[in-house]
Amino acid sequence: MAQQLDMFANDPTLRARDSKGRFATPEKAMYDKAIEENRMLRLQVEKFRRAWLAAGEMSSFYHRALIKAKDELKELRQKAASL
């Protein structure tokens, strides 16, 4: 079998592709890749920020409940000691 010749096989400008799959220069391909990576990282930052805020709210809720329980325990101990 004869090997098929490819006219564009050695052209470095046509090897790189942008985010939409189109042929692009290496610089344009790297630019698109950086833009896409930046977008994904910003989404991850927002996801982790929201998780952190939710955990902080839960932590403060349980902290207030713990302080209230400790105060009630202290009052019960004082009543028991006075008997």
VENVEN-V269564 format. One record per helix or strand of 2 or more residues. SS is the DSSP state (@ for helix, = for strand). FROM is the first residue (numbers start at 1). LEN is the number of residues. If there is no record, write none. Layout:
ss-><SS:SS>
from-><FROM:FROM>
len-><LEN:LEN>
//
This chain:
ss-><@:@>
from-><12:26>
len-><3:57>
//
